[in-house]
Amino acid sequence: MTRARVPGEVPRAGQTGRMAETNWAGNHTYRARIERVRSVEHLQEVVAASPRVRALGSRHSFTDLTDITDADGGVLVSCVDLPTTVEVDETARTARVTGHAAYGDVATRLQAGGWALANLASLPHISVAGAVSTGTHGSGVENGSLATAVTALDIVGPDGEIRSVRRGDADFEGSVVALGALGIVTAVTLEVEPTYDVRQVVRTGLSWPTLAAEIDAVMGSAYSVSLFTRWGEHGVEQVWLKSRSAAAPVELHGAPAATATLHMLDGGAIESVTTQGGVAGPWLDRLPHFRRELTPSRGEELQSEYLLPREHALTAVDRLRGLRDLLAPVLQVSELRTVAADRHWLSTSYGHDVVGVHFTWLRPRARVCRVARRRAGAAAAGGPPALGEVLRRRGP
């Protein structure tokens, strides 16, 4: 199977072609100079010598927040040419991994050694350092964001020196979800556990009245649960259930099991999604929504997400249902996920269990899309937006 390049992806060492100068979705062209560092020592030199520096990760950001647009001489540092390493400490049950490494690459190496991570995001293509720095999450009422697995970081600070911070240090909870403000993360130490299998089942046609009456039971019915909807009268079109137990849930409040593999987007390529149908398989091949060797989703799209206290989920659902006619022309799909509370200061789930309301938008440059995004965000109970996803765009 040929691996499709992720939109906006940087060519790896040895690949031909120019470095892409856009983000994942292609809706932003980077202004700052991009520097591909050859080693950690080279990274230290670049950081120390540059007045403004930001890390350029997997580019899964939909605004110019990751660029440097307000000053000349800024540098975006790309670490893609640094080797990926995964060093497991079996006694401590941790793995020290290269910060720029994609979760899919890290997961593959861990699985080969009989180890696993407790959770993954829907995309295995994103970088470890970028994901934990922005509070990226998967789903599950007892699963925190990916940052909660971090036990230590190595960070190249503004002076070019490497600083290590570990769980238990006074500043640790302010250093993990830090948006790159403290420096460039070169290594991340993650908690690991023995490998395990997951079963993924998709159910369809969960009605709005049933969700309203049973939302806690629905969201807690498996290890990881995602609800996909377009806010129409048909309710939740798809419920993706990922279970670590020996058998997947056999019933979900009358919602029938899908009889074939489904993509959450109309017309989406089903070969790009992870195995469904309740077939047990390794955690890294079930917890993400998309296969690591293929282009996820459709690539050219905009995304936004709002996080709000879990007890306000039904209020957000009711408000968004009222906007279905406005959203329909520009919305591909919405996803509802849960994230358990953590103690990371800038985390969107700091101190509170939350529900994430995620939107995948078409990418027209039409005013209706901007209006729909703003109205949808306001309807989602005013929750803080997920960092790195689209809040406001300049220009038409």
C-alpha positions in Angstrom: 0.0 0.0 0.0 1.4 3.4 -1.0 1.5 6.0 1.7 -0.3 9.2 0.7 1.4 12.4 1.8 -0.4 14.4 4.4 -1.4 17.9 3.1 1.3 20.5 4.0 3.7 17.7 5.0 7.4 18.4 4.9 9.5 16.1 2.8 11.8 13.9 4.8 15.5 13.7 4.3 16.2 12.0 1.1 12.8 12.9 -0.5 12.7 15.0 -3.6 10.7 18.2 -4.0 10.5 21.5 -2.3 9.5 21.9 1.3 5.8 22.7 1.5 5.3 26.2 2.7 1.7 25.8 3.8 -0.1 24.4 6.8 -1.9 21.1 6.9 -5.0 22.4 5.2 -3.3 24.7 2.8 -5.2 27.8 4.0 -2.1 29.5 5.4 1.2 30.1 3.7 4.1 30.6 6.2 5.7 34.0 6.1 8.7 33.3 8.3 11.9 31.5 7.1 11.9 27.8 7.7 15.1 26.3 9.0 15.6 22.5 9.0 18.1 21.7 11.7 20.5 18.8 11.4 21.1 18.1 15.1 20.1 19.1 18.5 23.3 21.2 18.7 22.3 22.9 15.4 18.9 23.6 16.9 20.5 25.2 20.0 22.7 27.5 17.8 19.6 28.6 15.7 17.5 29.3 18.8 20.3 31.2 20.5 21.0 33.3 17.4 17.4 34.2 16.4 15.3 37.0 17.8 12.0 35.1 17.2 11.7 31.3 17.0 8.8 28.9 16.8 8.7 25.2 16.3 7.1 23.8 13.1 5.6 20.5 13.8 3.1 18.4 11.8 1.4 21.7 10.7 -2.0 20.5 12.0 -3.0 24.1 12.8 -5.5 26.1 10.9 -4.5 29.7 11.8 -1.3 31.8 11.6 -0.7 31.3 15.3 2.2 29.0 14.5 3.8 31.4 12.1 5.7 34.6 12.9 3.8 37.4 11.0 4.4 40.5 13.2 8.2 40.8 12.8 10.9 40.3 10.3 13.8 37.9 11.0 11.6 35.2 12.6 12.5 31.6 12.1 10.3 28.5 12.1 12.4 25.5 13.2 11.7 22.2 11.6 13.2 19.1 13.3 12.1 16.5 10.7 15.7 15.7 9.8 16.6 14.6 13.3 16.4 10.8 13.9 13.4 9.4 15.7 14.3 7.5 18.8 12.1 5.6 21.3 13.9 4.5 24.5 11.8 2.3 26.9 12.6 2.1 30.6 10.9 -1.1 31.5 11.3 -0.6 35.2 9.8 2.9 35.2 7.3 2.0 32.5 8.2 5.1 30.5 9.5 5.8 27.0 11.7 8.7 26.1 10.8 9.8 22.5 12.0 12.4 20.1 9.8 15.5 20.3 9.1 15.8 16.6 8.3 12.2 16.1 4.8 11.3 14.9 2.6 9.3 17.3 2.2 6.7 14.6 5.9 6.1 14.4 6.3 6.0 18.2 3.3 3.6 18.5 4.8 1.2 15.9 8.1 1.0 17.8 6.4 0.6 21.1 4.2 -2.2 19.8 7.2 -4.0 18.4 8.6 -4.1 21.9 5.3 -5.2 23.6 4.4 -1.7 24.9 1.6 0.7 24.4 0.3 4.2 25.2 -3.0 4.6 27.1 -4.6 6.8 24.5 -4.1 8.3 21.1 -5.7 11.2 19.2 -7.8 10.6 16.1 -4.8 11.3 13.9 -1.6 9.3 14.4 0.2 11.7 12.0 0.6 14.5 14.6 3.9 15.1 16.4 4.3 14.2 20.1 5.7 17.5 21.2 3.1 19.5 19.3 0.2 17.4 20.6 1.1 17.6 24.3 2.1 21.3 24.0 -1.4 22.2 22.8 -3.5 19.8 25.0 -4.5 17.6 22.1 -6.8 14.8 23.2 -8.6 11.6 22.2 -11.8 10.6 23.9 -13.1 8.7 26.9 -14.7 9.8 30.2 -11.7 8.5 32.1 -9.0 9.5 29.6 -7.2 12.8 30.0 -5.5 14.7 27.2 -2.3 13.3 25.7 -0.4 15.7 28.0 -1.4 13.6 31.0 1.0 10.8 29.9 4.0 13.1 30.0 6.5 12.5 32.9 9.4 14.7 31.6 10.4 17.1 28.9 13.7 18.3 27.4 13.4 21.9 26.2 15.8 24.2 24.3 15.2 27.6 25.9 15.7 31.1 24.4 19.4 31.1 25.4 20.0 27.8 23.4 20.5 25.8 26.6 18.7 22.5 27.2 16.5 22.4 30.3 14.8 19.3 31.7 11.6 19.4 33.7 10.0 16.3 35.4 6.8 15.5 37.0 6.9 16.7 40.6 9.0 19.8 39.7 7.4 23.1 40.8 6.9 24.3 37.2 6.0 20.9 35.6 2.3 21.6 35.3 2.9 24.8 33.6 5.6 23.4 31.2 3.8 20.6 29.4 0.8 22.4 27.8 2.9 25.6 27.1 2.2 26.3 23.4 5.9 26.5 22.7 6.3 29.6 24.8 9.1 28.1 26.9 11.3 26.8 24.0 11.6 24.0 21.5 10.8 20.5 23.0 13.4 18.0 21.8 12.4 15.0 23.9 9.3 13.8 25.7 9.1 11.0 28.3 5.7 9.2 28.2 4.1 6.7 30.5 3.7 3.3 28.8 2.0 0.0 29.6 2.0 -3.6 28.2 0.4 -3.8 24.8 -3.3 -4.5 24.6 -6.1 -5.1 22.0 -9.0 -2.9 21.2 -12.3 -3.6 19.4 -14.0 -0.9 17.4 -17.8 -0.9 16.7 -19.8 1.7 14.9 -23.5 2.2 15.7 -25.9 4.4 13.7 -29.0 6.4 14.2 -28.9 7.4 17.9 -31.9 9.8 18.3 -31.7 13.2 20.0 -34.2 12.2 22.7 -32.2 9.1 23.6 -29.0 11.1 23.8 -30.7 13.7 26.0 -31.9 10.9 28.4 -28.8 8.8 28.3 -25.8 11.0 27.5 -23.7 9.9 30.4 -24.4 6.2 29.7 -23.6 6.7 26.0 -20.3 8.6 26.5 -19.3 6.0 29.1 -20.3 2.9 27.2 -16.8 2.1 25.9 -13.1 3.0 26.6 -13.3 5.7 23.9 -16.5 7.1 22.4 -17.0 9.6 19.6 -20.4 10.9 18.3 -20.6 12.2 14.7 -23.5 14.4 13.6 -24.5 17.1 11.2 -27.1 18.4 13.7 -30.1 17.4 11.6 -33.3 15.6 12.5 -31.7 12.2 12.2 -29.8 12.7 15.4 -26.3 11.3 15.9 -25.5 9.5 12.6 -22.6 7.5 13.9 -21.3 6.4 17.3 -17.7 5.1 17.3 -17.1 2.8 20.3 -13.5 1.6 21.1 -13.4 -1.0 23.8 -10.5 -2.6 25.7 -12.8 -5.3 27.2 -13.0 -8.8 25.8 -16.2 -8.0 23.9 -17.5 -4.7 22.5 -20.8 -3.4 23.8 -23.7 -5.5 22.4 -26.4 -2.8 22.7 -26.5 1.0 22.7 -30.0 2.2 23.4 -31.5 0.8 20.2 -28.8 2.2 17.9 -28.1 -0.6 15.4 -24.5 -1.7 14.6 -23.3 -0.7 11.1 -23.3 -3.5 8.6 -20.3 -2.2 6.7 -17.2 0.0 7.3 -18.2 3.7 7.6 -16.3 6.9 7.2 -17.6 9.9 9.2 -17.6 12.1 6.1 -20.0 11.6 3.3 -18.0 10.1 0.4 -14.9 9.6 2.5 -12.5 6.8 1.5 -13.3 4.0 3.9 -9.8 2.5 3.4 -8.4 5.4 5.3 -10.3 4.6 8.6 -9.2 2.1 11.2 -10.8 -1.4 11.3 -14.4 -1.6 12.5 -16.8 -4.4 13.0 -15.7 -5.5 16.5 -12.6 -7.2 15.2 -9.9 -7.2 17.9 -6.6 -5.6 17.0 -3.6 -3.8 18.5 -4.3 -0.5 20.2 -2.4 1.6 17.7 -4.6 0.2 14.9 -8.0 1.0 16.6 -7.7 4.0 18.9 -7.0 6.5 16.1 -9.9 7.1 13.6 -7.4 7.0 10.7 -4.7 4.7 9.5 -1.2 6.1 9.9 -0.1 5.1 6.4 -2.9 7.0 4.5 -4.1 10.6 4.2 -6.5 11.2 7.1 -9.9 12.8 6.6 -9.8 14.7 3.3 -6.9 17.0 4.2 -8.1 20.2 2.6 -10.5 21.3 5.3 -10.8 23.7 8.2 -11.4 22.5 11.8 -12.4 24.1 15.0 -13.3 22.8 18.4 -14.7 24.2 21.6 -14.3 22.6 25.1 -16.9 23.1 27.8 -17.8 21.6 31.1 -19.3 18.2 30.5 -22.5 19.1 32.4 -23.3 21.7 29.7 -23.1 19.3 26.8 -26.8 19.0 26.2 -27.2 22.8 26.3 -24.6 23.0 23.5 -26.3 20.2 21.6 -29.7 22.0 21.7 -28.2 25.3 20.6 -26.3 23.7 17.7 -29.4 21.9 16.5 -31.0 25.2 16.2 -28.3 26.3 13.8 -28.5 23.3 11.5 -29.8 25.2 8.5 -26.9 27.7 8.8 -24.3 25.0 9.2 -25.5 22.6 6.6 -23.9 24.3 3.5 -20.4 24.4 5.0 -20.2 21.7 7.6 -18.8 18.3 6.8 -19.4 16.8 10.2 -19.2 17.5 13.9 -17.7 15.2 16.6 -18.4 15.1 20.3 -15.7 13.7 22.6 -15.0 13.7 26.3 -11.8 14.5 28.1 -11.1 13.9 31.8 -9.8 16.7 34.0 -6.1 17.3 34.5 -3.8 19.8 36.3 -1.9 21.3 33.4 -2.4 25.1 33.8 -3.1 25.9 30.2 -5.0 22.8 29.4 -8.6 23.2 28.1 -9.6 20.5 30.6 -7.7 22.0 33.6 -9.6 21.1 36.8 -12.8 20.0 35.0 -14.1 17.1 32.9 -15.1 18.5 29.5 -16.8 17.7 26.3 -15.2 18.7 23.1 -17.5 19.9 20.2 -15.4 19.6 17.0 -16.3 20.9 13.6 -14.8 19.9 10.2 -15.7 22.6 7.7 -15.6 22.8 3.9 -12.9 25.2 2.8 -14.7 27.8 0.6 -13.6 31.4 1.1 -17.2 32.4 1.5 -18.5 34.7 4.2 -21.2 32.1 5.1 -18.4 29.7 6.3 -16.9 32.4 8.6 -20.3 33.3 10.0 -21.2 29.7 10.6 -18.0 29.1 12.5 -18.5 32.1 14.7 -22.2 31.2 15.4 -21.3 27.6 16.1 -18.6 28.6 18.5 -20.9 30.9 20.4 -23.6 28.2 20.5 -21.1 25.8 22.1 -21.7 27.4 25.5 -18.8 29.8 25.1 -16.2 27.1 25.9 -12.5 27.9 25.3 -11.4 26.9 21.8 -9.0 24.1 21.3 -5.5 25.6 20.8 -4.2 25.6 17.3 -7.6 25.2 15.7 -9.4 27.9 13.7 -10.8 30.8 15.7 -10.4 33.8 13.4 -9.0 34.2 9.9 -7.6 37.3 8.4 -8.9 38.3 5.0 -11.8 37.0 3.0 
